[in-house]
Amino acid sequence: MTALRLLALSIITGSCSAFTLGADGKNAAPAKMCDVENIPILDEIPEGHKRLFMVRHGEVINPGGDRPVYYGAMDVPLSPLGELEAIEAGNYLKRFDLQHVASSPLSRAMFGARQVCDNQNESNDVVVFEGFKELDRGAWCGKTKDEIGADNLARFDACDESVTPGDGGESYPTLKSRVIASRDDLLEMTNVGRASAIVSHLQVTRAMLSDALEMDIKEMAGLEIGTASITCVDYCSATGKQTVRFQSFKPESGLEQSKDGAN
């Protein structure tokens, strides 16, 4: 499977154009974009299916300042731009009737989850899942890419667990196991024919998307997931089949480009 790519189709029907976002997506379905609003147009949830919207938090204030460092599961705050990005993501999701809004316990995700809830017609409380917490970088927290070492990072991305950082650091297989368990718990809570949302993190979204795309976990780190972007996946209750409707869609809002460095 190759790296993430955009496959633009030449078929344009009415006010919508068709495209596919996927990594040679085995389960990626062509999505429709509205030429007026520039947002994906989704069909109704298929019979016998449930739908999850996966939202990454907005831009953060890197704890290293001018020295971008890895922070992982540290509870770092959103930047002012990151808060605006999260608000825009919440505004987009008000188009959908969400049964549950789930979140990582970290404040940067909780802020976004509250924006999603505030835009729902029903009064929803945020459901917090520890399993949606960001990858714990352990002893690598506070270190730059150069300080960790390119070779160590490459081996880590390839799931060489011998380079998993100490002090509670996690590998991608460990992360994916807990994320998928929490995702399944949320799906169990979600009724057939309904949709729920998860506001979490880069690596958490990668874990769920790579599972939906039947992607080798060693390729997970190549998935591009923008700050405050939204990914949509449908799940068949009978067969467990997953279909990616769109991935890493970021609402156009006129905001400046976010800084998205070490994570």
BAFI-3210 file (N, C-alpha, C; in Angstrom, 3 decimals, decimal comma, padded with zeros to 6 digits):
// residues 263
n [1|2|3|4|5|6|7|8|9|10|11|12|13|14|15|16|17|18|19|20|21|22|23|24|25|26|27|28|29|30|31|32|33|34|35|36|37|38|39|40|41|42|43|44|45|46|47|48|49|50|51|52|53|54|55|56|57|58|59|60|61|62|63|64|65|66|67|68|69|70|71|72|73|74|75|76|77|78|79|80|81|82|83|84|85|86|87|88|89|90|91|92|93|94|95|96|97|98|99|100|101|102|103|104|105|106|107|108|109|110|111|112|113|114|115|116|117|118|119|120|121|122|123|124|125|126|127|128|129|130|131|132|133|134|135|136|137|138|139|140|141|142|143|144|145|146|147|148|149|150|151|152|153|154|155|156|157|158|159|160|161|162|163|164|165|166|167|168|169|170|171|172|173|174|175|176|177|178|179|180|181|182|183|184|185|186|187|188|189|190|191|192|193|194|195|196|197|198|199|200|201|202|203|204|205|206|207|208|209|210|211|212|213|214|215|216|217|218|219|220|221|222|223|224|225|226|227|228|229|230|231|232|233|234|235|236|237|238|239|240|241|242|243|244|245|246|247|248|249|250|251|252|253|254|255|256|257|258|259|260|261|262|263]
n.u [000,836|000,547|001,625|-000,515|-002,864|-004,455|-007,051|-008,246|-011,233|-012,608|-015,257|-018,008|-020,995|-023,789|-023,904|-021,916|-018,796|-016,977|-014,725|-011,961|-010,553|-007,840|-005,646|-004,756|-007,290|-008,801|-011,260|-012,209|-014,599|-015,918|-016,391|-018,657|-018,278|-019,568|-019,801|-020,443|-020,413|-018,115|-017,845|-017,952|-020,559|-022,735|-024,293|-027,327|-027,047|-026,211|-028,522|-028,568|-026,149|-023,711|-022,356|-019,281|-017,779|-014,594|-012,631|-009,819|-008,021|-007,465|-004,749|-001,927|-000,158|003,099|005,031|007,743|008,242|010,091|011,572|010,615|009,131|008,494|005,406|003,202|001,152|001,099|-000,603|-001,111|-001,968|-004,451|-003,703|-004,667|-005,480|-005,917|-008,175|-010,079|-010,087|-011,163|-013,711|-014,737|-014,794|-016,739|-018,903|-019,255|-020,121|-022,634|-024,517|-025,300|-027,114|-026,077|-025,629|-023,886|-021,120|-017,847|-014,697|-011,154|-009,478|-007,794|-007,257|-007,123|-008,556|-011,003|-011,948|-012,631|-014,595|-016,597|-017,363|-018,541|-020,705|-022,131|-023,214|-025,195|-028,641|-029,890|-029,244|-026,230|-023,922|-020,391|-018,724|-016,172|-013,318|-010,656|-009,150|-008,950|-006,942|-003,954|-001,014|001,427|004,466|006,437|009,754|010,595|009,191|009,370|011,636|013,393|013,114|015,696|017,087|015,951|016,540|016,818|016,973|015,982|013,341|012,430|012,571|010,755|008,356|008,151|007,297|009,121|009,459|011,520|012,625|010,840|010,093|011,186|009,817|007,015|006,334|004,609|004,116|003,136|001,505|000,542|-000,864|-002,808|-004,301|-005,625|-007,067|-008,792|-010,307|-011,720|-013,050|-014,748|-016,316|-017,669|-019,070|-020,742|-022,389|-023,738|-026,624|-027,965|-028,145|-027,588|-025,321|-022,169|-019,603|-016,049|-013,655|-010,324|-006,986|-003,966|-002,493|-004,360|-006,540|-005,265|-004,899|-007,542|-008,377|-006,487|-007,172|-009,720|-009,059|-007,786|-005,041|-001,576|-000,118|002,416|002,443|000,946|001,883|002,202|-000,193|-001,908|-003,289|-004,962|-004,856|-007,736|-009,251|-011,673|-012,766|-014,667|-016,334|-018,188|-019,824|-020,705|-023,169|-023,776|-021,723|-019,338|-017,840|-015,981|-016,326|-014,739|-015,825|-014,964|-011,772|-009,728|-010,906|-011,010|-012,810|-013,269|-012,446|-011,197|-009,149|-005,746|-002,876|-002,250|000,323|001,983|003,843|006,244|004,834]
n.v [-001,186|002,210|005,582|008,072|009,537|011,766|011,151|012,531|012,700|012,996|013,276|015,275|016,161|018,053|020,263|019,116|017,477|014,451|012,616|010,738|010,130|008,497|005,762|004,098|003,123|000,375|000,234|002,718|005,024|006,797|010,212|013,005|016,367|019,512|022,052|024,632|025,082|023,723|021,360|017,938|015,900|013,796|010,620|009,255|007,363|004,064|001,285|-000,742|000,112|002,004|005,242|006,980|010,055|011,304|013,490|015,513|017,379|021,005|023,281|023,355|024,916|024,534|022,954|023,383|025,850|027,935|025,808|023,137|020,378|016,887|015,923|014,268|012,525|014,535|017,204|019,620|023,027|024,358|026,613|030,070|030,059|027,319|026,960|028,373|026,795|024,434|025,300|025,755|023,135|022,064|023,601|022,599|019,980|020,358|019,860|017,291|014,797|013,828|011,015|010,445|012,217|011,718|011,867|012,290|012,446|014,640|018,177|019,667|018,168|017,946|020,583|020,856|018,845|019,912|022,049|020,678|019,460|021,735|022,584|020,857|019,879|018,462|018,163|017,132|015,334|015,252|012,232|010,699|008,894|007,067|005,537|006,965|008,748|010,555|009,093|007,989|009,431|009,018|008,888|010,422|012,767|016,261|016,353|017,120|016,238|015,838|015,309|012,934|011,312|010,434|007,784|006,279|007,239|006,410|003,640|003,336|004,169|002,070|000,135|-001,176|-002,446|-002,439|000,038|001,517|004,268|004,730|005,268|004,974|005,131|004,381|001,951|001,846|-000,500|-000,990|001,377|001,270|-000,974|-000,215|001,997|000,960|-000,734|001,116|002,493|000,440|000,143|002,592|002,301|000,222|001,583|003,212|003,496|001,463|002,989|005,492|008,245|009,014|011,044|011,443|013,213|013,663|012,836|013,087|010,564|008,801|009,091|008,220|005,533|004,501|005,086|003,711|001,127|000,966|001,160|-001,201|-001,258|-001,959|-001,793|-000,725|001,202|003,207|005,672|007,241|008,381|011,315|013,641|016,438|019,295|019,780|018,485|016,342|013,021|010,449|007,429|004,559|001,782|-001,558|-003,237|-005,926|-007,330|-006,118|-004,739|-001,921|001,322|003,964|007,185|009,828|011,438|013,337|015,871|019,335|022,033|024,897|028,011|030,415|030,770|031,149|029,140|026,313|025,454|022,479|020,462|018,496|015,756]
n.w [000,000|-000,834|000,105|001,685|-000,543|-002,868|-004,988|-007,707|-009,409|-012,702|-013,080|-012,871|-011,431|-011,644|-008,961|-007,580|-007,071|-007,586|-005,530|-004,213|-001,092|000,084|001,043|-001,317|-000,904|000,344|001,541|001,009|-000,031|-002,874|-002,286|-002,235|-003,142|-002,371|-004,648|-004,042|-001,202|-000,610|000,930|002,085|000,779|002,259|001,928|003,350|006,389|005,706|005,592|008,459|009,442|011,388|012,151|012,489|013,288|013,255|014,930|014,931|017,399|017,535|016,570|018,784|021,547|021,390|023,863|023,857|022,864|020,790|020,201|018,909|020,380|021,111|022,546|022,950|025,127|027,000|028,679|026,867|026,001|023,697|021,021|020,364|017,654|017,356|018,969|017,485|015,192|016,239|016,904|014,342|013,362|015,057|014,214|011,628|012,170|013,198|011,315|011,548|013,323|016,243|018,308|020,440|021,870|022,068|023,836|024,212|027,409|027,591|027,732|025,340|023,515|024,834|024,761|022,040|021,883|023,466|021,865|019,745|021,070|021,883|019,532|018,903|018,606|020,630|024,147|024,827|026,839|027,157|026,581|028,180|027,246|028,342|026,650|024,301|024,607|023,696|022,118|024,372|024,792|026,600|027,757|025,650|025,629|025,526|024,037|020,988|017,455|016,471|018,832|019,682|017,544|014,150|013,237|015,400|015,450|012,938|013,208|015,275|014,013|012,268|013,896|015,561|018,497|020,267|020,498|021,893|023,909|027,328|030,688|030,667|027,980|024,892|022,288|018,779|018,275|020,901|021,425|019,330|020,055|022,457|021,559|019,547|021,134|022,728|020,706|019,808|022,081|022,039|019,632|020,388|022,151|020,414|018,490|015,830|012,684|013,615|014,392|015,895|017,459|017,777|019,499|019,364|018,855|016,799|016,507|017,509|015,781|013,453|014,155|014,178|011,553|009,989|010,658|009,542|006,863|006,460|006,719|007,017|010,182|010,297|008,400|009,350|010,357|008,146|007,434|006,742|008,819|009,332|011,593|013,574|011,675|010,020|009,907|008,414|008,994|008,162|009,723|009,410|011,109|011,000|009,633|010,308|008,491|007,381|006,056|004,623|004,371|004,047|004,606|006,819|006,319|006,295|007,347|005,279|006,378|006,291|008,066|009,241|008,242|010,196|012,616|012,668|014,031|015,685|017,434]
ca.u [000,000|001,342|001,316|-001,788|-002,918|-005,749|-007,377|-009,285|-011,955|-013,013|-016,710|-018,664|-022,423|-024,513|-023,102|-021,034|-017,755|-016,643|-013,305|-011,655|-009,399|-007,516|-004,326|-005,219|-008,263|-009,601|-012,610|-012,502|-015,661|-015,921|-017,224|-019,111|-018,013|-020,450|-018,995|-020,812|-019,917|-016,844|-017,896|-018,422|-021,988|-022,857|-025,572|-027,857|-026,363|-026,799|-029,302|-027,783|-024,838|-023,497|-021,374|-018,446|-016,978|-013,372|-012,142|-008,571|-008,032|-006,821|-003,342|-001,564|001,036|004,137|005,679|009,147|008,350|010,804|012,265|009,496|009,430|007,425|004,649|002,353|000,019|001,132|-001,834|-000,721|-003,159|-004,665|-003,377|-005,884|-005,888|-006,448|-009,541|-010,929|-010,218|-012,081|-015,052|-015,173|-015,138|-018,028|-019,922|-019,523|-020,834|-024,016|-025,376|-025,610|-027,727|-025,135|-026,146|-022,888|-019,877|-016,805|-013,475|-009,981|-009,536|-006,895|-008,021|-007,195|-009,654|-012,237|-012,432|-013,302|-015,800|-017,637|-017,871|-019,439|-021,926|-022,865|-023,868|-026,222|-029,976|-030,111|-028,211|-025,361|-022,748|-019,212|-018,378|-014,717|-012,704|-009,208|-008,545|-008,761|-005,835|-002,880|000,138|002,353|005,839|007,346|011,012|010,815|008,503|010,276|012,813|013,197|013,375|017,148|017,533|015,490|017,315|016,037|016,934|015,045|011,979|012,083|012,338|009,506|007,257|008,081|006,808|010,198|009,135|012,746|012,967|009,767|010,716|010,869|008,960|005,603|006,108|003,832|004,357|001,919|000,598|-000,121|-001,835|-003,930|-005,116|-006,535|-007,953|-009,832|-011,205|-012,617|-013,931|-015,785|-017,233|-018,534|-019,986|-021,750|-023,314|-024,396|-027,675|-027,948|-028,782|-027,211|-023,927|-021,506|-018,346|-014,908|-012,664|-009,129|-005,626|-003,369|-002,187|-005,614|-007,278|-004,524|-005,155|-008,878|-008,446|-005,698|-007,963|-010,801|-008,460|-007,079|-003,654|-000,567|000,160|003,705|002,207|000,033|002,483|002,158|-001,507|-001,950|-004,514|-004,767|-005,431|-009,177|-009,874|-012,738|-012,769|-015,965|-016,316|-019,411|-019,586|-021,830|-023,400|-023,869|-020,480|-018,162|-017,155|-015,819|-016,231|-014,309|-016,577|-013,950|-010,773|-008,976|-011,559|-010,910|-013,697|-012,658|-012,982|-010,411|-008,141|-004,371|-002,378|-001,778|001,638|001,725|005,175|006,441|003,653]
ca.v [000,000|003,420|006,646|008,769|010,349|012,276|010,724|013,438|012,145|014,029|013,288|016,316|016,070|019,152|021,162|018,300|016,739|013,218|012,397|009,730|010,324|007,202|005,196|002,988|002,703|-000,828|000,522|004,127|005,223|008,145|011,188|014,099|017,688|020,563|023,102|025,925|025,161|023,011|020,385|016,634|015,605|012,404|009,935|008,801|006,183|002,871|000,399|-001,686|000,687|003,100|006,178|007,726|011,188|011,367|014,860|015,805|018,697|022,087|023,592|023,526|025,685|023,541|023,258|023,736|027,195|027,977|024,524|022,192|019,103|015,905|016,055|013,091|012,538|015,693|018,007|020,938|023,802|024,834|027,999|030,792|029,539|025,981|027,087|028,755|025,606|023,507|025,876|025,510|021,714|021,910|024,193|021,673|018,792|020,654|019,333|015,888|014,476|012,923|010,370|010,624|012,931|011,142|012,664|012,027|013,246|015,780|019,412|020,141|017,435|018,285|021,858|020,581|018,054|020,824|022,803|019,784|019,328|023,005|022,773|019,843|020,280|017,837|018,467|015,963|015,446|014,613|010,946|010,650|007,576|007,067|004,881|007,920|009,639|010,517|008,219|008,436|009,437|008,625|009,615|011,315|014,038|017,383|016,244|017,409|015,120|015,615|014,729|011,538|010,636|010,009|006,323|005,810|007,569|005,547|002,296|003,417|004,196|000,731|-000,738|-001,880|-002,132|-002,344|001,455|002,191|005,058|004,370|006,169|004,839|005,308|003,343|001,647|001,939|-001,617|-000,789|002,449|000,853|-001,922|000,470|002,877|000,159|-001,216|002,221|002,709|-000,592|000,481|003,676|001,725|-000,543|002,574|003,927|002,699|001,277|004,110|006,751|008,665|009,603|011,725|011,298|014,276|013,100|013,250|012,617|009,130|008,081|009,066|007,326|004,148|004,109|005,147|002,614|-000,090|000,988|000,970|-002,486|-000,869|-002,492|-000,822|-000,099|002,321|004,129|006,988|008,000|008,974|012,740|014,041|017,843|019,796|020,049|017,866|015,388|011,772|009,788|005,995|003,796|000,431|-002,472|-003,950|-007,371|-007,932|-005,419|-004,038|-000,486|002,082|005,348|008,117|010,829|011,507|014,564|017,043|020,507|023,075|026,147|029,060|031,633|030,863|030,964|027,773|025,930|024,850|021,082|019,860|017,289|015,387]
ca.w [000,000|-000,944|001,063|001,502|-001,745|-003,304|-006,335|-008,205|-010,543|-013,646|-013,219|-012,082|-011,656|-011,018|-008,122|-006,745|-007,774|-006,870|-005,297|-003,211|-000,228|000,640|000,818|-002,149|000,092|000,142|001,999|000,792|-001,006|-003,441|-001,594|-003,082|-002,596|-002,840|-005,261|-003,457|000,174|-000,527|002,018|001,595|000,866|002,681|001,836|004,633|006,922|005,076|006,464|009,235|009,730|012,327|011,579|013,421|012,850|014,060|014,860|015,625|018,049|016,800|016,813|020,188|021,876|021,655|025,145|023,668|022,324|019,510|020,094|018,843|021,031|021,199|023,797|023,101|026,054|027,899|028,531|026,381|025,635|022,340|020,711|019,956|016,355|017,574|019,477|016,356|014,342|016,904|016,766|012,968|013,255|015,714|013,343|010,539|012,643|013,583|010,250|011,816|014,611|016,896|019,512|021,498|021,573|022,917|023,847|025,040|028,641|027,541|027,602|023,960|022,883|025,546|024,243|020,774|022,134|023,958|020,713|019,023|021,870|021,899|018,239|018,722|019,045|021,926|025,142|025,009|027,681|026,584|027,172|028,176|027,143|028,536|025,504|023,209|024,949|022,709|022,326|025,415|024,272|027,667|027,923|024,509|025,838|025,762|023,171|019,572|016,555|016,418|020,104|019,699|016,507|012,988|013,166|016,428|015,034|011,817|013,745|016,034|013,053|011,679|014,970|016,253|019,895|021,069|020,690|022,621|024,978|028,710|031,466|030,293|026,551|024,219|020,873|017,982|018,541|022,196|021,217|018,493|020,806|023,387|020,789|018,910|022,203|023,074|019,551|019,824|023,173|021,571|018,643|021,143|022,720|019,330|017,878|014,379|012,006|014,243|014,285|017,062|017,123|018,688|019,387|019,987|018,539|015,549|016,486|017,779|014,514|012,559|014,549|013,727|010,098|009,424|010,850|008,556|005,541|006,467|006,462|007,913|011,232|010,034|007,489|010,005|010,563|006,900|007,214|007,028|009,509|009,659|012,841|013,546|010,502|010,321|009,140|008,583|008,694|008,431|010,230|009,243|012,370|010,772|009,144|010,813|007,401|007,573|004,811|004,835|003,528|003,727|005,664|007,020|005,741|007,167|006,827|004,842|007,254|006,167|009,117|008,781|008,277|011,532|012,762|013,060|014,037|016,488|018,195]
c.u [000,879|000,918|-000,006|-001,772|-004,332|-005,970|-008,525|-009,931|-012,469|-014,518|-017,290|-020,141|-023,121|-023,575|-022,097|-019,985|-017,372|-015,140|-013,147|-010,445|-009,054|-006,102|-004,517|-006,374|-009,088|-011,051|-012,991|-013,541|-015,561|-016,863|-017,631|-018,833|-018,992|-019,599|-019,287|-020,201|-018,546|-016,768|-018,346|-019,934|-022,123|-024,254|-026,065|-027,060|-027,010|-027,550|-028,371|-026,407|-024,894|-022,390|-020,598|-017,738|-015,792|-012,723|-010,816|-008,681|-007,302|-005,356|-003,081|-000,398|002,122|004,888|007,150|009,353|008,986|011,580|011,198|009,876|008,226|006,742|003,662|001,176|000,104|-000,110|-001,471|-001,958|-003,242|-004,148|-004,686|-006,399|-006,504|-007,868|-010,501|-011,136|-011,236|-013,521|-015,603|-015,558|-016,492|-019,166|-020,268|-020,406|-022,258|-025,007|-025,909|-026,176|-026,878|-025,742|-025,208|-021,725|-018,840|-015,539|-012,371|-010,114|-008,657|-007,648|-008,143|-008,287|-010,987|-012,812|-013,210|-014,592|-016,937|-018,210|-018,856|-020,769|-022,776|-023,614|-024,920|-027,565|-030,301|-028,966|-027,406|-024,246|-021,589|-018,926|-016,867|-014,230|-011,198|-008,494|-008,321|-007,683|-004,719|-001,781|001,069|003,782|006,876|008,575|011,326|010,102|009,523|011,523|012,442|013,454|014,867|017,650|017,103|016,294|016,439|015,909|015,953|013,602|011,522|011,779|011,038|008,308|007,068|007,691|007,881|010,061|010,370|013,165|011,842|010,368|010,276|009,971|007,519|005,308|005,397|004,327|003,052|000,986|-000,156|-001,200|-003,051|-004,851|-006,109|-007,523|-009,099|-010,809|-012,195|-013,565|-015,075|-016,789|-018,197|-019,527|-021,094|-022,801|-024,172|-025,412|-027,465|-028,719|-028,435|-025,718|-023,442|-020,196|-017,304|-013,973|-011,413|-007,866|-005,146|-003,213|-003,433|-006,434|-006,587|-004,821|-006,506|-008,979|-007,664|-006,430|-009,072|-010,287|-007,739|-005,606|-002,728|-000,194|001,490|003,584|001,376|000,581|002,468|000,825|-001,494|-003,313|-004,321|-005,360|-006,897|-009,856|-010,821|-012,641|-014,078|-015,884|-017,659|-019,053|-020,848|-021,996|-023,391|-022,516|-019,213|-017,393|-017,139|-015,657|-015,874|-015,056|-015,713|-012,972|-010,032|-009,569|-011,496|-011,790|-012,934|-013,271|-012,186|-009,366|-006,757|-003,969|-001,838|-000,364|001,447|003,052|005,249|005,205|003,915]
c.v [001,245|004,440|007,287|009,596|010,770|011,863|011,591|012,823|013,275|014,136|014,348|016,288|017,207|020,055|020,397|017,612|015,538|013,109|011,291|010,175|008,969|006,776|003,931|002,311|001,495|-000,559|001,977|004,265|006,625|009,048|012,263|015,416|018,676|021,705|024,474|026,083|024,526|022,112|019,050|016,512|014,113|011,870|009,626|007,590|004,935|002,008|-000,585|-001,175|001,721|003,976|006,863|008,861|011,301|012,727|014,966|017,189|019,730|022,264|023,823|024,503|024,683|023,900|023,629|025,138|027,186|026,686|023,420|020,820|018,174|016,029|014,918|013,291|013,644|016,552|019,435|021,690|024,081|026,260|028,739|030,324|028,157|026,005|027,459|027,580|024,631|024,001|025,618|024,043|021,448|022,477|023,269|020,523|019,079|020,200|017,946|015,719|013,409|012,333|010,570|011,458|012,432|011,974|011,965|012,854|014,495|017,047|019,895|019,426|017,790|019,608|021,636|019,806|018,935|021,674|021,958|019,669|020,588|023,253|021,714|020,325|019,703|018,195|017,204|016,278|014,733|013,311|010,775|009,204|007,721|006,476|005,789|008,955|009,483|009,535|008,799|008,301|009,147|009,514|010,540|012,654|015,133|017,347|016,569|016,155|014,794|014,933|013,264|010,720|010,104|008,497|005,749|006,071|006,683|004,129|002,256|003,362|002,838|-000,332|-001,664|-001,530|-002,076|-000,898|002,229|002,959|004,600|005,400|006,156|005,026|004,116|003,137|001,830|000,740|-001,475|000,279|001,937|-000,103|-001,204|001,387|002,086|-000,395|-000,123|002,556|001,701|-000,358|001,590|003,175|000,932|000,391|003,259|003,023|002,559|002,423|005,469|007,013|009,211|010,230|011,457|012,470|013,800|013,686|012,657|011,104|008,289|007,977|008,165|005,865|003,671|004,098|004,007|001,285|-000,170|000,722|-000,371|-002,277|-001,534|-001,416|-000,098|001,096|003,428|005,548|007,846|008,652|010,440|013,096|015,481|018,222|020,159|019,505|016,753|014,209|011,059|008,336|005,387|002,362|-000,400|-003,302|-005,457|-007,996|-007,317|-004,673|-002,539|000,194|003,523|006,240|009,306|010,898|012,839|015,741|018,186|021,609|024,345|027,288|030,356|031,811|030,666|029,495|027,453|025,388|023,462|020,330|018,590|017,027|014,112]
c.w [000,000|000,086|000,713|000,234|-002,059|-004,741|-006,831|-009,433|-011,427|-013,785|-012,303|-012,434|-010,920|-010,255|-007,283|-007,611|-006,937|-006,690|-004,277|-002,417|000,343|000,346|000,001|-001,424|-000,278|000,516|001,806|-000,311|-001,595|-002,658|-002,577|-002,384|-003,199|-003,385|-004,668|-002,073|000,357|000,702|001,444|001,756|001,147|002,398|003,247|005,102|006,323|006,092|007,163|009,634|010,854|011,749|012,696|012,690|013,802|013,862|015,601|016,265|017,191|017,172|018,304|020,317|022,252|022,934|025,023|023,123|020,944|019,242|020,081|019,400|020,946|022,563|024,015|024,031|027,101|027,647|028,132|025,893|024,135|022,207|020,419|018,598|016,502|018,116|018,357|015,404|014,930|016,799|015,369|012,764|013,903|014,884|012,180|011,003|013,115|012,517|010,567|013,226|015,292|018,168|020,689|020,976|022,576|022,813|024,609|026,313|028,596|027,151|026,168|023,170|023,533|025,060|022,945|020,962|022,642|022,825|019,914|019,765|021,802|020,602|017,940|019,252|020,410|022,858|025,421|025,990|026,989|027,335|027,048|028,168|027,341|027,326|024,316|023,522|023,921|023,119|023,392|024,890|025,354|027,765|026,748|024,665|026,171|024,911|021,719|018,745|016,507|017,685|020,222|018,689|015,385|012,895|014,183|016,008|013,879|012,293|014,550|015,088|012,385|012,708|015,522|017,738|020,793|021,300|021,374|023,791|026,371|029,365|030,976|028,833|025,930|022,794|020,115|018,196|019,868|022,075|020,463|019,231|021,720|022,657|020,173|019,951|022,594|021,932|019,540|020,947|022,746|020,528|019,324|021,736|021,658|018,642|016,379|013,732|012,581|014,062|015,619|016,600|018,198|018,451|020,118|019,362|017,216|015,529|016,733|016,497|013,506|012,877|014,025|012,207|009,458|009,575|009,801|007,150|005,403|006,141|007,467|008,932|011,015|009,090|008,125|010,101|009,302|006,619|007,632|007,621|009,979|011,007|012,617|012,287|010,948|009,356|009,428|008,125|009,054|008,810|010,051|010,513|012,185|010,450|009,736|009,741|007,658|006,220|005,133|003,851|003,119|004,880|005,631|006,254|006,748|006,600|006,451|005,642|007,181|007,244|008,532|008,903|009,672|011,485|013,350|013,005|014,824|017,339|018,981]
res [m|t|a|l|r|l|l|a|l|s|i|i|t|g|s|c|s|a|f|t|l|g|a|d|g|k|n|a|a|p|a|k|m|c|d|v|e|n|i|p|i|l|d|e|i|p|e|g|h|k|r|l|f|m|v|r|h|g|e|v|i|n|p|g|g|d|r|p|v|y|y|g|a|m|d|v|p|l|s|p|l|g|e|l|e|a|i|e|a|g|n|y|l|k|r|f|d|l|q|h|v|a|s|s|p|l|s|r|a|m|f|g|a|r|q|v|c|d|n|q|n|e|s|n|d|v|v|v|f|e|g|f|k|e|l|d|r|g|a|w|c|g|k|t|k|d|e|i|g|a|d|n|l|a|r|f|d|a|c|d|e|s|v|t|p|g|d|g|g|e|s|y|p|t|l|k|s|r|v|i|a|s|r|d|d|l|l|e|m|t|n|v|g|r|a|s|a|i|v|s|h|l|q|v|t|r|a|m|l|s|d|a|l|e|m|d|i|k|e|m|a|g|l|e|i|g|t|a|s|i|t|c|v|d|y|c|s|a|t|g|k|q|t|v|r|f|q|s|f|k|p|e|s|g|l|e|q|s|k|d|g|a|n]
***
